[in-house]
Amino acid sequence: MSKFTVPGMTTKEEPRRRTAVVTGAATGIGAAITERLAGQGMDVVLVARDGARLEAAAERLRAEHGVQVSTLALDLSHPGAPSRLAEWLAGAGTEVDMLVNNAGVAFREPVVDSTPVRMRGLVDLNAGAVAELTALLLPAMVARGRGAIVNIASTGAYAPAAYLAAYAASKAFVLSFTQGVWAETRGTGVRVVAVSPGPTDTAMGMGRIRGKRAPGSVADTVMSALRGRGPAVVDGRLNALQTWVFGRLLTASAAARLTERFLRRSTHGG
């Protein structure tokens, strides 16, 4: 894999140490992305709810890659949490070269069986925190003329999904939001891209789904996407085909009915 450089930085420039902030970094896709970034010599700031797991990950990254690793245990679904993260970074004098909005949650259940608090927390984390952190950290990147923002969306962003209604809608927001910000920042030296994984072997509560990809495969797609130009990348050829079928060939109502049939039995335990 070729060496990644922060967008906007020339190859002749003598780089200072670059820093990436990764949310949801304790496990799964977030942990795999931090592994790739640290392996390329970037310092990393790990953000997640589980402080113990964060510290364990930080110790390993320091030992294996010799980079500086900071951790912050924070639930980004809470009101004001993204602002607290930005204030903490500013207080530490951390100049953020890359933001990876990876923190997210999914519940496979019908809306009628959910609760308002549970649903609001999902939307606040998956969509609200992504928009807020982007708005907080993007201006400094644009002012410097370099940087990158990666928003982890989902193949579920391309069509409505029964039993994943709030999750799919929140990821549709992430995809659309990223595409808009990508257009706004063209020519600024800042790379903005959404990466959409399909079913991935993580702790996220998606239930039993066949054909899950490894978090490391998604992380490889993220690194490749950073070197690209477009606003959105789907992880894996089969997933890309699926998003094309659901997003282009099927109507929204047809896609919703199809997911309802496909997910009904596993959702209800039948």
C-alpha positions in Angstrom: 0.0 0.0 0.0 1.4 3.4 -1.0 2.2 6.0 1.7 -0.7 8.2 2.5 -0.1 12.0 2.7 -2.7 14.4 4.1 -4.5 16.1 1.2 -3.1 19.5 0.4 0.4 18.6 1.6 3.0 18.6 -1.2 5.5 15.8 -1.4 8.4 18.3 -1.1 7.0 19.7 2.1 8.8 18.6 5.3 5.9 17.3 7.3 5.3 17.9 10.9 3.7 15.1 12.8 0.1 14.7 11.4 -2.8 14.0 13.7 -6.0 12.1 13.0 -9.1 12.1 15.3 -11.1 8.8 15.0 -14.4 8.4 16.7 -15.7 4.9 17.6 -12.1 3.9 17.7 -12.0 1.3 20.4 -13.1 -1.7 18.3 -14.2 -2.8 14.8 -13.9 -0.5 11.8 -12.6 2.4 14.0 -9.8 0.3 15.5 -8.8 -1.0 12.0 -8.7 2.6 10.6 -6.5 3.8 13.5 -4.2 0.8 12.9 -3.7 1.9 9.3 -3.2 5.5 10.1 -0.7 4.8 12.9 1.1 2.4 10.6 1.6 5.3 8.2 3.1 7.4 11.0 0.1 9.5 12.0 -0.5 10.4 15.6 -4.0 9.5 16.6 -6.7 10.7 19.0 -9.0 7.9 19.9 -12.6 8.7 21.0 -15.2 6.2 22.2 -17.4 5.5 25.2 -15.3 2.6 26.6 -12.2 4.2 28.3 -10.6 0.9 29.2 -10.7 -0.4 25.7 -9.4 2.9 24.4 -6.4 2.7 26.7 -5.6 -0.8 25.7 -5.8 0.1 22.0 -3.6 3.2 22.7 -0.9 1.1 24.5 -0.7 -1.3 21.6 -0.5 1.4 18.9 2.3 3.2 20.8 4.3 0.0 21.2 3.8 -1.2 17.6 4.1 2.0 15.7 5.9 4.5 17.9 3.2 7.2 17.4 1.6 9.6 19.9 -1.8 8.4 21.0 -4.3 10.3 23.0 -7.6 9.0 24.3 -10.9 10.6 25.3 -13.8 8.5 26.7 -16.9 10.3 25.5 -20.4 9.4 24.4 -21.0 11.6 21.3 -24.7 11.0 21.4 -25.0 13.3 24.4 -25.9 16.9 23.8 -22.8 19.1 23.6 -20.4 16.2 23.4 -18.9 17.2 20.0 -18.2 20.7 21.3 -16.6 19.2 24.4 -14.3 17.1 22.1 -13.4 20.2 20.1 -12.6 22.2 23.3 -10.5 19.3 24.6 -8.5 19.2 21.4 -8.0 23.0 21.4 -7.0 22.9 25.1 -4.3 20.2 24.3 -3.0 22.3 21.3 -3.9 19.5 18.9 -4.1 20.6 15.2 -6.4 18.1 13.5 -5.3 17.0 10.0 -7.9 14.3 9.7 -11.3 13.6 11.2 -12.8 10.1 10.8 -16.5 10.1 11.9 -16.9 6.4 12.5 -18.9 6.3 15.8 -22.3 4.8 15.2 -24.9 2.4 16.5 -27.6 0.2 14.9 -30.6 -1.6 16.3 -32.5 -4.1 14.2 -36.0 -3.8 15.4 -39.3 -2.4 14.2 -40.0 1.2 15.3 -43.0 0.1 17.2 -40.8 -1.9 19.6 -38.2 0.8 20.0 -38.4 3.8 22.4 -38.2 7.5 21.7 -35.0 7.9 23.7 -33.3 4.9 22.0 -34.2 6.2 18.6 -33.2 9.8 19.3 -29.8 8.6 20.6 -29.2 6.7 17.4 -30.0 9.7 15.3 -27.9 12.1 17.5 -24.9 9.8 17.3 -25.1 8.6 13.7 -26.1 11.9 12.1 -26.0 14.8 14.5 -22.5 14.2 15.8 -21.1 13.7 12.3 -22.5 17.1 11.2 -21.5 18.9 14.4 -17.9 17.6 14.4 -17.5 18.4 10.8 -18.7 21.9 11.3 -16.4 22.3 14.3 -13.1 21.0 12.7 -13.5 21.7 9.0 -12.9 25.5 9.1 -9.3 25.2 10.4 -8.6 22.6 7.7 -9.9 24.9 5.0 -7.9 27.8 6.4 -4.7 25.7 6.3 -5.5 24.5 2.8 -5.1 20.8 3.7 -6.9 18.1 5.6 -9.4 15.2 5.3 -12.7 14.2 6.7 -14.0 10.7 6.3 -17.6 10.0 7.2 -18.5 6.3 7.6 -21.9 5.8 6.1 -23.4 2.5 5.1 -24.9 0.6 2.1 -28.1 1.2 4.0 -27.8 4.8 3.1 -28.9 4.1 -0.5 -32.4 2.9 0.2 -35.0 2.7 3.1 -34.8 -0.4 5.2 -37.5 -2.1 7.2 -36.4 -3.0 10.8 -33.5 -0.6 10.3 -35.6 2.4 9.5 -33.8 5.0 11.8 -30.4 3.5 11.0 -30.8 3.6 7.3 -32.2 7.1 7.4 -29.4 8.4 9.6 -26.8 6.9 7.2 -28.7 8.5 4.2 -28.1 11.8 6.0 -24.4 11.1 6.4 -24.1 10.2 2.7 -26.0 13.3 1.5 -24.3 15.6 3.9 -20.9 14.4 2.9 -21.7 14.8 -0.8 -22.8 18.4 -0.2 -19.7 19.3 1.9 -17.5 17.6 -0.8 -18.9 20.0 -3.4 -18.5 23.0 -1.1 -14.8 22.3 -0.4 -13.6 21.4 -3.8 -10.4 23.3 -4.5 -9.6 24.0 -0.9 -7.1 21.2 -0.4 -9.4 19.3 2.0 -10.5 15.8 1.0 -14.1 15.0 2.1 -15.5 11.5 1.4 -18.1 9.1 2.6 -17.2 5.4 2.8 -20.2 3.0 2.9 -19.5 -0.5 4.3 -22.0 -3.3 4.0 -22.4 -6.0 6.7 -19.1 -6.0 8.7 -17.9 -8.3 11.4 -18.2 -5.9 14.3 -20.0 -5.6 17.6 -22.7 -3.4 16.1 -26.1 -4.9 16.8 -27.1 -5.9 13.2 -28.0 -9.5 14.0 -27.1 -12.5 11.9 -26.2 -11.5 8.4 -24.2 -13.6 6.0 -21.2 -12.4 4.0 -19.8 -10.0 6.5 -16.5 -8.3 5.6 -13.6 -7.9 8.0 -13.0 -4.4 9.5 -9.6 -4.4 8.0 -11.0 -4.6 4.5 -13.1 -1.5 5.2 -10.1 0.3 6.6 -8.2 -0.5 3.4 -11.1 1.0 1.4 -10.9 4.1 3.6 -7.2 4.5 2.8 -7.8 4.1 -0.9 -10.8 6.5 -0.7 -8.5 9.2 0.8 -6.4 9.1 -2.3 -9.4 9.3 -4.6 -11.4 12.3 -5.8 -15.1 11.5 -5.6 -17.5 12.1 -2.7 -18.6 8.6 -2.0 -17.1 5.1 -2.0 -18.8 1.8 -1.3 -16.7 -0.9 0.3 -16.5 -4.1 -1.8 -17.8 -5.0 -5.3 -20.8 -7.0 -4.1 -21.9 -4.1 -1.8 -21.4 -1.7 -4.7 -23.6 -3.8 -6.9 -26.2 -4.0 -4.1 -26.3 -0.2 -3.7 -26.7 0.2 -7.4 -29.6 -2.1 -7.5 -31.4 -0.7 -4.5 -30.5 2.9 -5.3 -31.1 2.9 -9.1 -33.2 0.0 -10.2 -35.7 -0.3 -7.3 -38.2 2.3 -6.2 -38.0 3.3 -2.5 -41.2 1.5 -1.7 -39.9 -1.7 -3.5 -36.6 -1.5 -1.6 -38.4 -1.1 1.7 -40.7 -4.1 1.0 -37.8 -6.3 0.0 -35.8 -5.6 3.1 -38.9 -6.2 5.2 -39.3 -9.7 3.7 -35.6 -10.4 3.9 -35.1 -9.3 7.6 -38.5 -10.3 9.0 -37.6 -13.8 10.1 -34.2 -13.1 11.6 -35.6 -9.9 13.3 -38.5 -11.8 14.9 -36.4 -14.9 15.6 -38.4 -17.0 13.2 
